Amino acid sequence: MPYDKYETVIGLEIHVQLATRSKAFCGDDASFGGEPNTHISPISLGHPGTLPRLNKKQVEYAVRLGLALGSRINLTNAFDRKNYFYADLPKGYQITQDRQPICIGGQLNISVGEEQKNVRIHHIHMEEDAGKSMHDAGEDYSRIDLNRAGVPLLEIVSEPDLRSAEEVDAYMSAMRQLVRYLGISDGNMEQGSMRCDCNVSVRLKGSEKLGERCEIKNLNSMRYARRAIDYEVKRQVDLLEAGGRVEQQTLNFDPVTGVTAPLRDKEDAHDYRYFPEPDLPPVVLTPEYVEKVRQGLPALPWEIHERLLSEYGLPDYDTNLLADEQPTALFFLELAQHTANFKAAANLIINKIMPYCNDTGTAITAFPVSHSQLAAFIQLIDEGKVANAVAYQHIFPVMVEHPERPPLEIAQSLNLIQTSDEGLLEKLVEEVLANNADEVERYRKGKKGLMGFFMGEVMKVSKGKADPKVVSGLLRNKLG
């Protein structure tokens, strides 16, 4: 099939669950988990006579995200009722924002391979979540957990600027990184803290007219989103090439079969019978409030990334790894205050500290060794007192177990301090050459790559204590 005749057009609606202590419109616990139907109250259950009240943290977090994305903050915004029936929607409607969302416009830059792209934001609005329905195999009924009902959400609606599953992956990843940096959500897709609806359509390349779109609901995994989009694009192209037409539908993606299937015909705004929420007044913000939130913004991911590149001279690979999570980036910046060898600091974090934290489940903020001790460890190597491999293999593990012990003292106690005693090292070099006469002959006949072999053998017999520079000079002299 001529798939290359078509262009994919994708717009995303990302739902971000906010890290507030309480729900959007009542004081119920908003944390993840808990026994089913325990984080509830008459308000979140929508009992008659109950009234919502606004969570001001939700407003602050919305403004924080809007400012980070360059959105215009709507100083007067309002809530609406979106009416539809789900078994896990207790009130029979959702409190959301339709006519006057809190943030308008904005953009997010993404990287796909070597290419950079700006994805435009249409708007961001505040709303509440529904509960959770569980459909277990073998049961002819569904279970409903309303713990999540009423949890505060931000919905980030993009323009249809994405053109592939890879771009969707990059956009979702960049948005997850941003909300984590801002401290407004943990972005945990596995727990439903971040999920997306994908509006997918196809059109002939060169056409300006958008095709009929289908919405794939509630994708809570990057891998599922990629698979769902790839399948749906192929389905739509196959349908058009066969002479059919794409119907506007809401689809479900089955990760087991890898297939999208219709849930219902796609609703338009009038199907939800939006009307102003009568129990909540408009939210009126002042420029002074917005400026105060702006002043409280942390350094953003792209700012940290640029700083690591330009100010600290790190390569792209190191920068991407260190800037991916804010705590790791801040850990590096703090360590860089104690040492001038920024590359060695990055290597230490990437090769030793991050693996240790991953293996032990330790947050990098709780890593036991102080920044000053880590800087002393780097200095020990830089001054040539201990070989890099020896320090990583033998000294670092002891520092983690005994963070109060200085690395120099550990090196001395383990007899690891490098020696540059030429007399002693000359004897070791002669011993290695005598024991490897065949390799010496091959070296002298032109096999110059054997120099590394001889270096390794000398380091081995010296138990890593030989100064490599002195050994290298002695070997060159002895080998002619």
VOPAGU-2260 file (C-alpha; in pm, 1 decimal, decimal comma):
REM VOPAGU-2260
SITE   aa  ch    i         X         Y         Z
SITE  MET   A    0       0,0       0,0       0,0
SITE  PRO   A    1     130,0     349,7     -83,5
SITE  TYR   A    2     156,9     474,6     273,0
SITE  ASP   A    3     420,3     727,8     171,0
SITE  LYS   A    4     149,8     919,2     -22,7
SITE  TYR   A    5      -5,9    1022,5     307,4
SITE  GLU   A    6      86,9    1255,5     588,6
SITE  THR   A    7      -7,7    1175,2     947,5
SITE  VAL   A    8    -160,2    1456,9    1153,4
SITE  ILE   A    9    -182,5    1419,2    1531,0
SITE  GLY   A   10    -308,0    1642,4    1808,9
SITE  LEU   A   11    -277,1    1541,8    2174,0
SITE  GLU   A   12    -485,7    1600,9    2481,5
SITE  ILE   A   13    -257,8    1528,6    2777,1
SITE  HIS   A   14    -416,0    1481,5    3117,9
SITE  VAL   A   15    -178,0    1557,1    3406,4
SITE  GLN   A   16    -281,7    1457,7    3756,1
SITE  LEU   A   17    -162,6    1727,5    3996,1
SITE  ALA   A   18      41,2    1654,7    4307,7
SITE  THR   A   19    -192,3    1835,0    4545,8
SITE  ARG   A   20    -274,5    1690,6    4886,6
SITE  SER   A   21    -649,9    1720,7    4837,8
SITE  LYS   A   22    -891,7    1683,6    4549,9
SITE  ALA   A   23    -996,2    1958,7    4312,2
SITE  PHE   A   24   -1320,0    2066,1    4479,2
SITE  CYS   A   25   -1314,9    1910,5    4826,9
SITE  GLY   A   26   -1073,7    1811,2    5102,6
SITE  ASP   A   27   -1055,1    1437,9    5023,2
SITE  ASP   A   28    -713,1    1272,8    5006,8
SITE  ALA   A   29    -582,7    1294,4    4648,5
SITE  SER   A   30    -289,4    1054,0    4689,6
SITE  PHE   A   31    -253,3     745,1    4473,1
SITE  GLY   A   32    -359,6     406,7    4607,4
SITE  GLY   A   33    -540,2     324,9    4927,9
SITE  GLU   A   34    -813,0      69,0    4977,1
SITE  PRO   A   35   -1087,9     111,6    4716,2
SITE  ASN   A   36   -1347,3     377,0    4797,2
SITE  THR   A   37   -1168,5     514,8    5103,2
SITE  HIS   A   38   -1057,4     856,5    4966,2
SITE  ILE   A   39   -1416,7     974,2    4931,3
SITE  SER   A   40   -1674,8    1197,0    5095,4
SITE  PRO   A   41   -2031,4    1313,8    5024,6
SITE  ILE   A   42   -1883,9    1596,5    4812,2
SITE  SER   A   43   -1670,6    1379,4    4584,5
SITE  LEU   A   44   -1960,1    1132,3    4561,6
SITE  GLY   A   45   -2188,6    1413,4    4442,1
SITE  HIS   A   46   -2451,9    1375,4    4712,2
SITE  PRO   A   47   -2746,4    1618,0    4689,3
SITE  GLY   A   48   -2693,8    1943,8    4873,4
SITE  THR   A   49   -2314,2    1934,0    4865,5
SITE  LEU   A   50   -2114,0    2219,7    4715,7
SITE  PRO   A   51   -1767,1    2228,5    4558,4
SITE  ARG   A   52   -1492,6    2466,2    4668,1
SITE  LEU   A   53   -1183,7    2548,0    4464,2
SITE  ASN   A   54    -839,4    2406,5    4542,9
SITE  LYS   A   55    -608,1    2708,0    4515,7
SITE  LYS   A   56    -303,8    2484,4    4461,0
SITE  GLN   A   57    -462,7    2360,9    4139,8
SITE  VAL   A   58    -483,1    2719,3    4018,6
SITE  GLU   A   59    -121,0    2789,1    4114,1
SITE  TYR   A   60       0,6    2474,5    3937,7
SITE  ALA   A   61    -195,2    2563,2    3625,3
SITE  VAL   A   62     -40,3    2910,3    3617,3
SITE  ARG   A   63     303,7    2761,5    3679,5
SITE  LEU   A   64     270,7    2528,0    3380,7
SITE  GLY   A   65     125,0    2799,4    3159,4
SITE  LEU   A   66     412,6    3036,7    3235,2
SITE  ALA   A   67     670,4    2764,7    3166,1
SITE  LEU   A   68     510,4    2698,7    2825,4
SITE  GLY   A   69     480,7    3067,7    2736,5
SITE  SER   A   70     100,2    3066,6    2754,0
SITE  ARG   A   71    -112,1    3374,0    2811,8
SITE  ILE   A   72    -267,4    3348,5    3156,8
SITE  ASN   A   73    -638,3    3421,5    3141,8
SITE  LEU   A   74    -685,4    3648,4    3443,8
SITE  THR   A   75   -1059,6    3580,0    3450,1
SITE  ASN   A   76   -1140,4    3215,4    3386,2
SITE  ALA   A   77   -1442,1    3007,9    3472,0
SITE  PHE   A   78   -1566,5    2652,9    3525,5
SITE  ASP   A   79   -1831,4    2466,5    3329,5
SITE  ARG   A   80   -2023,0    2143,1    3362,3
SITE  LYS   A   81   -1955,5    1872,6    3105,7
SITE  ASN   A   82   -2248,0    1633,9    3115,9
SITE  TYR   A   83   -2207,3    1265,5    3034,7
SITE  PHE   A   84   -2267,8     934,1    3203,8
SITE  TYR   A   85   -1998,2     692,8    3315,6
SITE  ALA   A   86   -2048,5     445,9    3597,0
SITE  ASP   A   87   -1735,8     588,8    3762,7
SITE  LEU   A   88   -1847,7     953,7    3732,7
SITE  PRO   A   89   -2053,0     996,9    4051,7
SITE  LYS   A   90   -2212,6    1335,2    3981,1
SITE  GLY   A   91   -2312,9    1251,0    3623,7
SITE  TYR   A   92   -2107,4    1549,1    3507,2
SITE  GLN   A   93   -1749,7    1668,5    3523,5
SITE  ILE   A   94   -1644,1    2012,2    3644,9
SITE  THR   A   95   -1408,5    2144,5    3377,2
SITE  GLN   A   96   -1332,3    2460,5    3179,7
SITE  ASP   A   97   -1478,6    2507,1    2833,9
SITE  ARG   A   98   -1543,9    2871,5    2746,1
SITE  GLN   A   99   -1271,8    3040,1    2952,4
SITE  PRO   A  100    -971,4    2813,0    3018,7
SITE  ILE   A  101    -694,0    2935,7    3247,0
SITE  CYS   A  102    -410,1    2926,8    2988,1
SITE  ILE   A  103    -419,9    3019,7    2620,1
SITE  GLY   A  104    -152,1    2936,4    2363,0
SITE  GLY   A  105     212,1    2855,5    2427,6
SITE  GLN   A  106     452,0    2600,7    2284,8
SITE  LEU   A  107     691,7    2320,9    2377,6
SITE  ASN   A  108    1013,2    2246,4    2191,5
SITE  ILE   A  109    1089,5    1879,7    2125,4
SITE  SER   A  110    1386,9    1691,0    1981,0
SITE  VAL   A  111    1340,4    1400,8    1740,2
SITE  GLY   A  112    1682,0    1269,9    1645,7
SITE  GLU   A  113    1879,1    1570,8    1524,1
SITE  GLU   A  114    1567,1    1776,4    1447,2
SITE  GLN   A  115    1405,9    2037,5    1670,9
SITE  LYS   A  116    1037,5    2119,4    1650,8
SITE  ASN   A  117     798,3    2355,0    1830,6
SITE  VAL   A  118     462,2    2203,8    1917,0
SITE  ARG   A  119     198,0    2471,8    1967,8
SITE  ILE   A  120     -37,4    2459,0    2265,5
SITE  HIS   A  121    -400,9    2551,3    2199,6
SITE  HIS   A  122    -496,0    2588,1    2564,6
SITE  ILE   A  123    -467,5    2438,6    2914,8
SITE  HIS   A  124    -771,8    2396,8    3133,4
SITE  MET   A  125    -843,7    2277,1    3487,8
SITE  GLU   A  126   -1080,9    1992,0    3560,3
SITE  GLU   A  127   -1143,7    1692,2    3785,2
SITE  ASP   A  128   -1084,2    1323,7    3718,2
SITE  ALA   A  129   -1337,7    1042,6    3709,3
SITE  GLY   A  130   -1310,7     723,2    3912,7
SITE  LYS   A  131   -1178,3     393,4    3786,8
SITE  SER   A  132   -1369,9      98,9    3640,5
SITE  MET   A  133   -1215,4    -248,1    3657,8
SITE  HIS   A  134   -1335,4    -521,6    3425,5
SITE  ASP   A  135   -1193,2    -855,8    3539,8
SITE  ALA   A  136   -1206,5   -1155,3    3311,4
SITE  GLY   A  137   -1460,7   -1413,7    3418,6
SITE  GLU   A  138   -1681,4   -1163,1    3601,6
SITE  ASP   A  139   -2007,8   -1045,0    3448,5
SITE  TYR   A  140   -1992,6    -714,7    3634,9
SITE  SER   A  141   -1747,0    -427,4    3676,6
SITE  ARG   A  142   -1592,5    -298,6    3995,2
SITE  ILE   A  143   -1584,6      76,1    4063,9
SITE  ASP   A  144   -1317,9     254,1    4271,3
SITE  LEU   A  145   -1398,7     620,4    4331,6
SITE  ASN   A  146   -1073,2     712,0    4509,8
SITE  ARG   A  147    -959,8     897,9    4197,8
SITE  ALA   A  148   -1292,4    1075,5    4141,8
SITE  GLY   A  149   -1238,4    1448,1    4186,2
SITE  VAL   A  150    -856,0    1439,0    4173,3
SITE  PRO   A  151    -733,2    1764,6    4011,1
SITE  LEU   A  152    -619,4    1750,8    3650,4
SITE  LEU   A  153    -476,2    1984,0    3393,4
SITE  GLU   A  154    -564,6    1904,8    3034,6
SITE  ILE   A  155    -307,2    2031,4    2785,4
SITE  VAL   A  156    -452,3    2051,0    2435,3
SITE  SER   A  157    -202,3    2077,4    2150,8
SITE  GLU   A  158    -252,9    2202,2    1799,7
SITE  PRO   A  159    -239,8    1925,1    1534,0
SITE  ASP   A  160     134,9    1978,4    1487,2
SITE  LEU   A  161     264,4    1624,3    1540,3
SITE  ARG   A  162     339,3    1405,2    1241,8
SITE  SER   A  163     448,8    1066,4    1375,6
SITE  ALA   A  164     443,2     831,4    1671,2
SITE  GLU   A  165     806,9     927,9    1734,7
SITE  GLU   A  166     710,9    1294,2    1767,1
SITE  VAL   A  167     428,4    1201,4    2004,5
SITE  ASP   A  168     678,3    1006,8    2217,0
SITE  ALA   A  169     916,5    1305,3    2223,6
SITE  TYR   A  170     634,2    1548,1    2309,7
SITE  MET   A  171     498,2    1330,3    2589,1
SITE  SER   A  172     848,1    1277,8    2729,3
SITE  ALA   A  173     924,2    1650,6    2721,1
SITE  MET   A  174     592,9    1733,9    2890,5
SITE  ARG   A  175     649,7    1471,2    3159,6
SITE  GLN   A  176     997,2    1610,1    3223,4
SITE  LEU   A  177     856,7    1963,3    3249,6
SITE  VAL   A  178     579,7    1884,1    3500,7
SITE  ARG   A  179     834,3    1700,1    3714,8
SITE  TYR   A  180    1075,4    1994,5    3706,0
SITE  LEU   A  181     789,1    2225,3    3804,0
SITE  GLY   A  182     694,3    1996,4    4093,3
SITE  ILE   A  183     328,0    1989,6    3991,5
SITE  SER   A  184     302,4    1616,2    3909,9
SITE  ASP   A  185     510,1    1300,9    3932,7
SITE  GLY   A  186     418,2    1226,9    3568,9
SITE  ASN   A  187     393,1     857,4    3649,8
SITE  MET   A  188     210,7     706,5    3353,4
SITE  GLU   A  189     190,0     361,3    3512,3
SITE  GLN   A  190     -16,7     504,8    3797,7
SITE  GLY   A  191    -228,4     718,5    3566,3
SITE  SER   A  192     -72,9    1049,2    3674,3
SITE  MET   A  193     -21,0    1128,5    3308,7
SITE  ARG   A  194    -213,3     991,5    3013,8
SITE  CYS   A  195    -319,2    1114,6    2675,5
SITE  ASP   A  196    -589,3    1102,5    2412,4
SITE  CYS   A  197    -450,7    1099,5    2056,3
SITE  ASN   A  198    -648,4    1259,7    1775,3
SITE  VAL   A  199    -519,4    1090,2    1459,8
SITE  SER   A  200    -597,2    1163,0    1096,8
SITE  VAL   A  201    -426,0    1120,8     760,4
SITE  ARG   A  202    -424,9    1331,9     444,1
SITE  LEU   A  203    -251,1    1325,8     109,0
SITE  LYS   A  204      86,3    1495,0     123,0
SITE  GLY   A  205      61,3    1855,2      11,7
SITE  SER   A  206    -303,5    1885,0     109,6
SITE  GLU   A  207    -399,5    2166,6     345,7
SITE  LYS   A  208    -731,7    2012,2     443,6
SITE  LEU   A  209    -734,4    1801,4     757,1
SITE  GLY   A  210    -869,1    1449,1     730,8
SITE  GLU   A  211   -1144,7    1305,8     950,0
SITE  ARG   A  212    -992,2    1231,8    1287,8
SITE  CYS   A  213   -1034,6     947,7    1532,7
SITE  GLU   A  214    -958,0     986,8    1901,4
SITE  ILE   A  215    -772,0     706,6    2081,2
SITE  LYS   A  216    -859,6     734,8    2449,5
SITE  ASN   A  217    -659,3     702,6    2770,2
SITE  LEU   A  218    -314,7     590,0    2656,2
SITE  ASN   A  219    -103,3     562,2    2971,5
SITE  SER   A  220     218,1     426,5    2821,9
SITE  MET   A  221     461,1     565,9    2565,8
SITE  ARG   A  222     491,6     221,4    2409,2
SITE  TYR   A  223     114,4     179,7    2384,4
SITE  ALA   A  224      80,6     527,7    2229,8
SITE  ARG   A  225     336,7     446,7    1960,6
SITE  ARG   A  226     172,5     114,2    1880,4
SITE  ALA   A  227    -178,2     260,7    1877,3
SITE  ILE   A  228     -81,8     544,8    1643,7
SITE  ASP   A  229     108,7     318,4    1404,9
SITE  TYR   A  230    -187,9      81,3    1384,6
SITE  GLU   A  231    -445,5     356,8    1344,4
SITE  VAL   A  232    -251,7     532,3    1067,0
SITE  LYS   A  233    -225,1     206,2     873,3
SITE  ARG   A  234    -597,7     136,3     928,4
SITE  GLN   A  235    -703,2     476,2     798,8
SITE  VAL   A  236    -477,6     462,4     491,5
SITE  ASP   A  237    -596,3     110,1     407,9
SITE  LEU   A  238    -957,0     227,5     439,2
SITE  LEU   A  239    -905,7     529,4     212,5
SITE  GLU   A  240    -711,8     329,7     -46,6
SITE  ALA   A  241    -996,9      77,0     -57,3
SITE  GLY   A  242   -1241,5     356,1    -145,9
SITE  GLY   A  243   -1393,4     392,3     199,7
SITE  ARG   A  244   -1399,4     691,2     429,2
SITE  VAL   A  245   -1286,6     744,8     786,1
SITE  GLU   A  246   -1569,6     789,0    1037,6
SITE  GLN   A  247   -1512,4    1025,2    1328,4
SITE  GLN   A  248   -1502,5     792,1    1628,1
SITE  THR   A  249   -1368,2     748,5    1977,1
SITE  LEU   A  250   -1143,0     442,2    1985,5
SITE  ASN   A  251    -999,5     210,8    2245,3
SITE  PHE   A  252    -655,7      52,2    2202,3
SITE  ASP   A  253    -608,5    -309,6    2312,4
SITE  PRO   A  254    -239,3    -360,1    2399,3
SITE  VAL   A  255    -278,9    -738,3    2379,3
SITE  THR   A  256    -399,5    -746,8    2019,2
SITE  GLY   A  257    -241,2    -415,5    1913,8
SITE  VAL   A  258    -570,8    -312,0    1752,6
SITE  THR   A  259    -791,4      -3,0    1790,9
SITE  ALA   A  260   -1167,2     -58,0    1814,2
SITE  PRO   A  261   -1462,7     183,9    1829,7
SITE  LEU   A  262   -1600,2     279,5    2170,3
SITE  ARG   A  263   -1863,7     521,7    2039,4
SITE  ASP   A  264   -1921,2     788,2    1779,9
SITE  LYS   A  265   -1710,6    1092,9    1854,6
SITE  GLU   A  266   -1898,3    1350,5    2057,2
SITE  ASP   A  267   -1887,8    1717,5    1967,8
SITE  ALA   A  268   -1908,6    1995,2    2224,2
SITE  HIS   A  269   -2286,4    2023,2    2199,3
SITE  ASP   A  270   -2322,2    1654,3    2290,6
SITE  TYR   A  271   -2181,7    1730,4    2635,0
SITE  ARG   A  272   -2437,7    2007,5    2696,2
SITE  TYR   A  273   -2177,4    2239,3    2848,8
SITE  PHE   A  274   -2313,3    2514,2    3068,5
SITE  PRO   A  275   -2152,7    2743,8    3329,3
SITE  GLU   A  276   -2089,9    2573,0    3664,4
SITE  PRO   A  277   -2346,1    2742,6    3891,4
SITE  ASP   A  278   -2175,6    2647,6    4218,8
SITE  LEU   A  279   -1833,1    2802,0    4147,4
SITE  PRO   A  280   -1769,9    3172,0    4076,7
SITE  PRO   A  281   -1520,8    3278,9    3810,5
SITE  VAL   A  282   -1154,3    3262,2    3908,1
SITE  VAL   A  283   -1014,6    3615,0    3906,4
SITE  LEU   A  284    -635,0    3646,6    3915,1
SITE  THR   A  285    -427,2    3962,0    3946,1
SITE  PRO   A  286    -111,1    4043,8    3749,4
SITE  GLU   A  287      69,8    4058,1    4083,9
SITE  TYR   A  288     -33,8    3700,5    4161,6
SITE  VAL   A  289      86,0    3577,0    3823,0
SITE  GLU   A  290     417,7    3759,0    3867,0
SITE  LYS   A  291     465,4    3602,9    4210,7
SITE  VAL   A  292     415,6    3257,1    4059,5
SITE  ARG   A  293     660,8    3346,1    3781,4
SITE  GLN   A  294     924,5    3449,2    4033,6
SITE  GLY   A  295     886,9    3112,0    4205,5
SITE  LEU   A  296     953,4    2904,5    3891,2
SITE  PRO   A  297    1257,6    2676,2    3909,3
SITE  ALA   A  298    1515,6    2655,3    3632,6
SITE  LEU   A  299    1339,2    2481,2    3344,0
SITE  PRO   A  300    1471,5    2168,8    3168,0
SITE  TRP   A  301    1594,1    2350,7    2856,8
SITE  GLU   A  302    1765,5    2614,6    3071,5
SITE  ILE   A  303    1949,5    2347,6    3270,5
SITE  HIS   A  304    2038,9    2166,8    2947,6
SITE  GLU   A  305    2188,8    2480,2    2794,1
SITE  ARG   A  306    2379,3    2559,0    3112,9
SITE  LEU   A  307    2538,8    2214,4    3126,3
SITE  LEU   A  308    2646,5    2250,9    2764,2
SITE  SER   A  309    2775,6    2608,5    2766,5
SITE  GLU   A  310    2885,3    2680,4    3122,6
SITE  TYR   A  311    3023,5    2336,8    3211,7
SITE  GLY   A  312    3131,3    2220,3    2865,9
SITE  LEU   A  313    2970,2    1878,3    2888,9
SITE  PRO   A  314    2898,6    1673,4    2576,3
SITE  ASP   A  315    2541,4    1616,3    2458,2
SITE  TYR   A  316    2532,4    1258,9    2586,8
SITE  ASP   A  317    2624,0    1357,7    2942,9
SITE  THR   A  318    2397,3    1662,1    2933,7
SITE  ASN   A  319    2092,5    1461,5    2825,3
SITE  LEU   A  320    2142,2    1206,6    3102,2
SITE  LEU   A  321    2206,3    1460,6    3378,1
SITE  ALA   A  322    1927,6    1700,3    3278,0
SITE  ASP   A  323    1663,0    1430,5    3233,3
SITE  GLU   A  324    1560,9    1441,2    3600,6
SITE  GLN   A  325    1578,2    1762,0    3802,6
SITE  PRO   A  326    1729,1    1604,4    4120,1
SITE  THR   A  327    2015,8    1458,5    3915,3
SITE  ALA   A  328    2081,9    1792,3    3745,2
SITE  LEU   A  329    2081,7    1973,0    4079,7
SITE  PHE   A  330    2314,0    1707,5    4226,1
SITE  PHE   A  331    2564,0    1774,4    3946,8
SITE  LEU   A  332    2539,3    2152,6    3988,0
SITE  GLU   A  333    2611,1    2119,0    4359,1
SITE  LEU   A  334    2907,0    1885,5    4298,8
SITE  ALA   A  335    3040,4    2131,3    4038,7
SITE  GLN   A  336    3069,5    2387,0    4318,8
SITE  HIS   A  337    3334,0    2165,4    4482,6
SITE  THR   A  338    3546,5    2062,2    4183,3
SITE  ALA   A  339    3668,5    2220,4    3860,6
SITE  ASN   A  340    3681,5    1885,5    3679,1
SITE  PHE   A  341    3323,6    1895,7    3551,5
SITE  LYS   A  342    3368,0    1605,7    3310,7
SITE  ALA   A  343    3496,9    1380,7    3590,6
SITE  ALA   A  344    3201,7    1487,5    3807,3
SITE  ALA   A  345    2959,7    1396,7    3527,1
SITE  ASN   A  346    3131,6    1059,8    3474,3
SITE  LEU   A  347    3113,6     982,0    3844,5
SITE  ILE   A  348    2741,4    1058,3    3861,3
SITE  ILE   A  349    2654,8     872,5    3540,6
SITE  ASN   A  350    2875,8     566,4    3588,2
SITE  LYS   A  351    2860,7     512,1    3964,1
SITE  ILE   A  352    2607,9     724,1    4152,8
SITE  MET   A  353    2307,2     684,7    3922,4
SITE  PRO   A  354    2351,6     303,4    3893,2
SITE  TYR   A  355    2387,9     279,9    4271,7
SITE  CYS   A  356    2067,1     478,6    4323,4
SITE  ASN   A  357    1878,1     269,0    4065,2
SITE  ASP   A  358    1999,6     -62,4    4208,3
SITE  THR   A  359    1924,5      26,6    4570,6
SITE  GLY   A  360    1609,6     234,2    4515,1
SITE  THR   A  361    1781,3     534,9    4675,2
SITE  ALA   A  362    1683,6     885,4    4572,0
SITE  ILE   A  363    1990,7    1076,2    4452,9
SITE  THR   A  364    1905,9    1343,3    4710,4
SITE  ALA   A  365    1965,4    1076,4    4976,6
SITE  PHE   A  366    2299,2     954,3    4836,2
SITE  PRO   A  367    2511,9     903,5    5148,8
SITE  VAL   A  368    2844,1    1056,4    5038,1
SITE  SER   A  369    2877,1    1435,4    5062,8
SITE  HIS   A  370    2966,4    1652,7    4766,4
SITE  SER   A  371    3292,2    1756,8    4930,5
SITE  GLN   A  372    3395,8    1393,2    4976,5
SITE  LEU   A  373    3309,3    1318,0    4613,5
SITE  ALA   A  374    3519,2    1616,4    4505,5
SITE  ALA   A  375    3809,1    1482,3    4713,9
SITE  PHE   A  376    3765,5    1146,0    4537,6
SITE  ILE   A  377    3793,9    1319,6    4198,7
SITE  GLN   A  378    4098,8    1514,2    4317,8
SITE  LEU   A  379    4266,2    1191,6    4429,5
SITE  ILE   A  380    4250,1    1065,8    4070,7
SITE  ASP   A  381    4340,0    1402,9    3914,1
SITE  GLU   A  382    4656,9    1428,2    4124,2
SITE  GLY   A  383    4766,2    1084,5    4008,1
SITE  LYS   A  384    4762,9     936,4    4355,4
SITE  VAL   A  385    4524,2     655,8    4253,5
SITE  ALA   A  386    4446,2     515,3    3910,5
SITE  ASN   A  387    4093,2     587,6    3786,0
SITE  ALA   A  388    3993,5     220,4    3757,5
SITE  VAL   A  389    4135,3     139,5    4099,1
SITE  ALA   A  390    3953,0     430,7    4260,5
SITE  TYR   A  391    3618,5     334,6    4102,4
SITE  GLN   A  392    3658,1     -33,9    4181,6
SITE  HIS   A  393    3804,5     -25,9    4532,5
SITE  ILE   A  394    3764,6     317,2    4694,6
SITE  PHE   A  395    3414,3     422,1    4584,5
SITE  PRO   A  396    3236,8     117,7    4740,4
SITE  VAL   A  397    3407,7     184,6    5074,9
SITE  MET   A  398    3304,9     550,8    5061,2
SITE  VAL   A  399    2942,3     448,7    5016,0
SITE  GLU   A  400    2961,2     209,9    5312,6
SITE  HIS   A  401    3156,9     456,8    5527,3
SITE  PRO   A  402    3074,7     806,2    5399,5
SITE  GLU   A  403    3258,0     970,3    5688,5
SITE  ARG   A  404    3598,2     831,2    5576,8
SITE  PRO   A  405    3805,3    1059,8    5347,0
SITE  PRO   A  406    3897,9     892,5    5016,4
SITE  LEU   A  407    4271,8     952,9    5073,1
SITE  GLU   A  408    4258,0     771,7    5405,1
SITE  ILE   A  409    4073,0     481,5    5238,5
SITE  ALA   A  410    4336,1     465,8    4962,0
SITE  GLN   A  411    4618,4     461,7    5217,4
SITE  SER   A  412    4454,3     195,0    5430,7
SITE  LEU   A  413    4411,0     -28,5    5123,7
SITE  ASN   A  414    4767,6      43,0    5007,8
SITE  LEU   A  415    4642,4     185,1    4677,7
SITE  ILE   A  416    4848,5     503,4    4649,3
SITE  GLN   A  417    5026,8     509,7    4314,4
SITE  THR   A  418    5403,4     497,7    4310,2
SITE  SER   A  419    5628,9     683,4    4068,1
SITE  ASP   A  420    5948,5     528,0    4206,3
SITE  GLU   A  421    6139,7     472,4    3880,5
SITE  GLY   A  422    6373,4     216,9    4031,7
SITE  LEU   A  423    6088,3      -2,9    4154,3
SITE  LEU   A  424    5884,3      42,7    3837,4
SITE  GLU   A  425    6182,7     -33,5    3614,7
SITE  LYS   A  426    6218,0    -371,2    3784,4
SITE  LEU   A  427    5849,2    -444,7    3726,8
SITE  VAL   A  428    5875,5    -344,6    3359,2
SITE  GLU   A  429    6178,9    -568,9    3308,4
SITE  GLU   A  430    5992,8    -855,4    3478,8
SITE  VAL   A  431    5691,3    -816,7    3251,0
SITE  LEU   A  432    5905,6    -798,6    2935,5
SITE  ALA   A  433    6106,8   -1103,5    3039,4
SITE  ASN   A  434    5788,5   -1303,6    3096,1
SITE  ASN   A  435    5645,0   -1204,9    2758,8
SITE  ALA   A  436    5939,6   -1243,3    2520,3
SITE  ASP   A  437    5719,5   -1350,2    2226,2
SITE  GLU   A  438    5504,8   -1037,9    2254,9
SITE  VAL   A  439    5819,9    -823,3    2279,2
SITE  GLU   A  440    5941,8    -972,1    1953,2
SITE  ARG   A  441    5606,2    -910,3    1785,1
SITE  TYR   A  442    5607,1    -548,4    1907,6
SITE  ARG   A  443    5953,5    -489,9    1764,4
SITE  LYS   A  444    5837,1    -629,0    1431,1
SITE  GLY   A  445    5568,4    -363,0    1410,9
SITE  LYS   A  446    5275,0    -478,3    1631,2
SITE  LYS   A  447    5263,9    -144,8    1815,5
SITE  GLY   A  448    4917,1    -215,2    1956,7
SITE  LEU   A  449    5082,2    -443,6    2212,4
SITE  MET   A  450    5186,4    -137,7    2413,7
SITE  GLY   A  451    4846,3    -150,9    2584,5
SITE  PHE   A  452    4904,4    -515,3    2671,3
SITE  PHE   A  453    5238,5    -436,8    2837,6
SITE  MET   A  454    5083,9    -145,3    3029,3
SITE  GLY   A  455    4809,2    -372,2    3155,7
SITE  GLU   A  456    5056,4    -638,0    3269,1
SITE  VAL   A  457    5267,3    -385,5    3461,7
SITE  MET   A  458    4955,7    -243,5    3627,9
SITE  LYS   A  459    4853,2    -595,3    3717,3
SITE  VAL   A  460    5180,9    -691,4    3887,5
SITE  SER   A  461    5188,8    -354,6    4065,5
SITE  LYS   A  462    4829,8    -411,9    4183,1
SITE  GLY   A  463    4725,9     -88,2    4015,2
SITE  LYS   A  464    4977,1     124,9    4204,3
SITE  ALA   A  465    5215,7     203,4    3918,6
SITE  ASP   A  466    5208,1     557,7    3779,2
SITE  PRO   A  467    5097,3     507,4    3416,4
SITE  LYS   A  468    5302,9     800,0    3285,8
SITE  VAL   A  469    5626,8     665,4    3433,0
SITE  VAL   A  470    5547,8     311,9    3316,5
SITE  SER   A  471    5473,5     432,4    2964,0
SITE  GLY   A  472    5810,9     607,0    2939,7
SITE  LEU   A  473    5998,8     307,8    3077,4
SITE  LEU   A  474    5829,6      70,2    2832,7
SITE  ARG   A  475    5912,7     288,1    2535,0
SITE  ASN   A  476    6276,2     302,5    2640,7
SITE  LYS   A  477    6302,7     -71,8    2703,9
SITE  LEU   A  478    6128,0    -166,4    2381,6
SITE  GLY   A  479    6338,6      65,3    2173,0
